[in-house]
Amino acid sequence: MIKRNKAPATVLFIHGMGRSPLSGWPMLRRLRQAGLNTASFGYSSRREDFAGIVARLASRLEQLAASGDYILIGHSLGGVLLRAALASLAPDSHRPQHVFLLGSPVRPARLAGQLSKNPVFQLLTGDNGQLLASAERMRRIPPLTVPATAILGTRGLNLRRGPFGNDANDGVVAVSEATADWIRDEIHLPVVHTLLPSSRQVSTSILHRLQQRRLA
């Protein structure tokens, strides 16, 4: 259990592309068992464009900021949305204590780039899939200015003719696509991309970091 003498921070989870808030249910349950408040933010990567989701998320973050301390967890596209939404907040808005990025690309995702012209991929991912494939659009999303931890899966396949070659990956995102010099804390776990939000190893790592920093 996390010890504290103040009201617990609220943890907000933002799911990945094509998923739903339910994907983070196992992790959020474990965080609640540790004494944290939890909440989720949902969106449709197929029906909503990136800018529209960011605007809604920024509004949600403003509400959180006005209520007290908060911590953010973004899986895959969810982490990209978080970075864009945080950059749009008013300068005097209360910032999160910590951001956890689960397999979230900080540069163009090569798998999205290879699929960007595929009609099925376009139909299922809409504007958000195109954003992940675009070097220009990804470059316009500012880095985080708050403490951040990247939790990276390494249980993907390494095939010479596959999209990642010999690069460590989680099956969807390469480790090199989800790291940057402004992310000074990385955790590598043998987990595939889709299972990052539900992995006990991930939730345990998050709780360990929070205990180390006494943020909750």
C-alpha positions as CSV (number, residue, x, y, z in Angstrom):
1,M,0.0,0.0,0.0
2,I,1.1,3.6,-0.7
3,K,1.5,5.6,2.5
4,R,0.4,9.2,2.6
5,N,-0.9,11.9,4.9
6,K,-2.9,13.8,2.2
7,A,-5.6,13.2,-0.3
8,P,-4.5,10.6,-2.9
9,A,-3.7,11.8,-6.4
10,T,-6.0,10.9,-9.2
11,V,-4.6,8.6,-11.9
12,L,-6.1,9.2,-15.4
13,F,-5.6,6.5,-18.0
14,I,-5.8,7.2,-21.7
15,H,-6.0,4.1,-23.9
16,G,-4.4,3.3,-27.2
17,M,-5.6,3.4,-30.8
18,G,-8.5,1.0,-31.5
19,R,-8.9,0.1,-27.8
20,S,-11.2,1.3,-25.1
21,P,-10.9,2.4,-21.4
22,L,-11.6,-1.2,-20.5
23,S,-8.1,-2.1,-21.7
24,G,-6.7,-0.5,-18.6
25,W,-9.1,-2.0,-16.1
26,P,-6.7,-4.6,-14.6
27,M,-4.0,-1.9,-14.1
28,L,-6.5,0.6,-12.6
29,R,-7.9,-2.0,-10.3
30,R,-4.4,-2.7,-8.9
31,L,-3.8,1.0,-8.5
32,R,-7.1,1.4,-6.6
33,Q,-6.2,-1.5,-4.4
34,A,-3.0,0.5,-3.5
35,G,-5.2,3.4,-2.4
36,L,-5.2,5.6,-5.5
37,N,-8.2,7.3,-7.2
38,T,-8.5,6.2,-10.8
39,A,-10.3,7.4,-13.9
40,S,-10.2,6.9,-17.7
41,F,-10.6,9.0,-20.8
42,G,-12.2,7.4,-23.8
43,Y,-12.2,8.3,-27.5
44,S,-12.8,6.8,-30.9
45,S,-9.7,6.8,-33.1
46,R,-11.9,5.9,-36.1
47,R,-14.6,8.6,-35.7
48,E,-12.7,11.5,-34.1
49,D,-9.7,13.3,-35.6
50,F,-6.6,14.0,-33.5
51,A,-7.3,17.7,-32.9
52,G,-10.8,17.0,-31.6
53,I,-9.7,14.3,-29.2
54,V,-6.9,16.6,-27.9
55,A,-9.4,19.4,-27.3
56,R,-11.6,17.1,-25.2
57,L,-8.7,15.7,-23.3
58,A,-7.3,19.2,-22.5
59,S,-10.7,20.1,-21.1
60,R,-10.6,17.0,-18.9
61,L,-7.0,17.8,-17.7
62,E,-8.1,21.3,-16.8
63,Q,-10.8,19.8,-14.6
64,L,-8.3,17.4,-13.0
65,A,-5.8,20.3,-12.5
66,A,-8.4,22.3,-10.6
67,S,-9.2,19.4,-8.3
68,G,-5.8,18.6,-6.9
69,D,-2.7,16.4,-7.7
70,Y,-2.9,14.0,-10.6
71,I,-0.9,11.4,-12.5
72,L,-1.3,10.5,-16.2
73,I,-0.9,7.1,-17.9
74,G,-1.0,7.0,-21.7
75,H,-0.9,3.8,-23.8
76,S,0.5,4.1,-27.3
77,L,-1.6,6.8,-29.1
78,G,-2.9,7.8,-25.7
79,G,0.6,9.0,-24.7
80,V,0.8,11.1,-27.9
81,L,-2.6,12.6,-27.1
82,L,-1.4,13.4,-23.6
83,R,1.6,15.3,-24.8
84,A,-0.4,17.4,-27.2
85,A,-3.1,18.1,-24.6
86,L,-0.6,19.1,-21.9
87,A,1.1,21.5,-24.3
88,S,-2.2,23.2,-24.9
89,L,-3.0,23.9,-21.2
90,A,-3.0,27.4,-19.9
91,P,0.4,28.4,-18.5
92,D,-0.9,28.6,-14.9
93,S,-2.7,25.3,-15.0
94,H,-1.5,22.8,-12.4
95,R,0.7,20.2,-14.1
96,P,0.7,16.4,-13.4
97,Q,3.1,15.1,-10.9
98,H,4.2,12.4,-13.3
99,V,3.4,11.0,-16.7
100,F,3.8,7.3,-17.6
101,L,4.0,6.5,-21.3
102,L,3.3,2.9,-22.2
103,G,4.8,1.9,-25.5
104,S,4.0,5.4,-26.8
105,P,5.9,6.6,-29.9
106,V,7.6,10.0,-29.7
107,R,8.6,9.9,-33.4
108,P,6.9,8.4,-36.5
109,A,5.9,4.8,-36.0
110,R,7.4,2.7,-38.8
111,L,4.6,0.2,-38.7
112,A,2.0,2.9,-39.1
113,G,4.1,4.3,-41.9
114,Q,4.1,1.0,-43.7
115,L,0.3,0.7,-43.3
116,S,-0.6,4.3,-43.9
117,K,-1.9,3.8,-47.5
118,N,-3.7,0.6,-46.7
119,P,-7.5,1.2,-47.0
120,V,-8.4,-1.0,-44.0
121,F,-5.8,0.8,-41.8
122,Q,-7.2,4.1,-43.0
123,L,-10.7,3.1,-42.3
124,L,-10.0,1.8,-38.8
125,T,-7.6,4.5,-37.6
126,G,-8.6,7.6,-39.5
127,D,-6.7,10.8,-39.0
128,N,-4.9,9.3,-35.9
129,G,-3.2,6.5,-37.9
130,Q,-2.0,9.1,-40.4
131,L,-0.6,11.2,-37.6
132,L,1.4,8.4,-36.2
133,A,2.9,7.8,-39.7
134,S,3.8,11.5,-40.3
135,A,7.2,12.8,-39.4
136,E,6.0,16.4,-39.7
137,R,3.0,16.0,-37.5
138,M,4.7,14.0,-34.9
139,R,7.6,16.5,-34.8
140,R,5.1,19.3,-34.0
141,I,4.0,17.6,-30.7
142,P,6.2,19.1,-28.0
143,P,8.1,17.0,-25.5
144,L,6.9,16.8,-21.9
145,T,8.2,19.3,-19.4
146,V,7.1,17.2,-16.4
147,P,8.7,14.1,-15.0
148,A,8.0,11.1,-17.3
149,T,8.7,7.4,-17.3
150,A,8.6,5.4,-20.5
151,I,7.5,1.8,-20.0
152,L,8.6,-0.2,-23.0
153,G,7.7,-3.7,-24.1
154,T,10.4,-5.9,-25.6
155,R,8.5,-9.1,-26.4
156,G,8.0,-8.4,-30.1
157,L,9.4,-10.5,-33.0
158,N,12.8,-9.8,-34.5
159,L,12.6,-10.9,-38.1
160,R,15.1,-9.8,-40.7
161,R,12.3,-9.0,-43.2
162,G,9.9,-7.7,-40.5
163,P,9.2,-4.0,-39.9
164,F,11.7,-3.8,-37.0
165,G,14.6,-5.9,-38.2
166,N,16.8,-6.5,-35.2
167,D,15.5,-3.5,-33.2
168,A,13.9,-4.3,-29.8
169,N,10.1,-3.9,-30.0
170,D,6.8,-4.9,-28.5
171,G,5.3,-6.1,-31.8
172,V,3.8,-2.7,-32.7
173,V,6.3,0.0,-31.5
174,A,10.1,-0.2,-31.5
175,V,11.9,0.8,-28.4
176,S,13.9,3.4,-30.4
177,E,10.5,5.0,-31.5
178,A,9.4,5.5,-27.9
179,T,12.6,7.0,-26.4
180,A,13.9,10.5,-26.3
181,D,16.5,12.6,-24.5
182,W,13.7,14.3,-22.5
183,I,12.6,10.9,-21.1
184,R,15.2,10.2,-18.5
185,D,13.5,7.2,-16.9
186,E,12.9,4.0,-18.9
187,I,11.6,0.6,-17.8
188,H,12.0,-2.3,-20.2
189,L,9.6,-5.3,-19.7
190,P,9.1,-8.5,-21.7
191,V,5.5,-7.6,-22.6
192,V,3.8,-7.2,-26.0
193,H,2.2,-3.9,-27.0
194,T,-1.4,-4.8,-26.6
195,L,-1.0,-6.2,-23.1
196,L,1.0,-3.3,-21.6
197,P,-2.1,-1.7,-19.8
198,S,-3.1,-5.1,-18.4
199,S,0.3,-6.4,-17.4
200,R,0.9,-6.9,-13.7
201,Q,4.5,-6.1,-14.3
202,V,3.5,-2.7,-15.6
203,S,1.2,-1.8,-12.7
204,T,3.9,-3.0,-10.2
205,S,6.5,-0.8,-11.9
206,I,4.2,2.2,-11.8
207,L,3.5,1.7,-8.1
208,H,7.2,1.3,-7.4
209,R,8.0,4.6,-9.2
210,L,5.3,6.4,-7.3
211,Q,6.5,5.0,-4.0
212,Q,10.1,6.0,-4.9
213,R,9.0,9.6,-5.6
214,R,6.3,9.7,-2.9
215,L,3.8,11.2,-5.4
216,A,0.7,9.5,-4.3
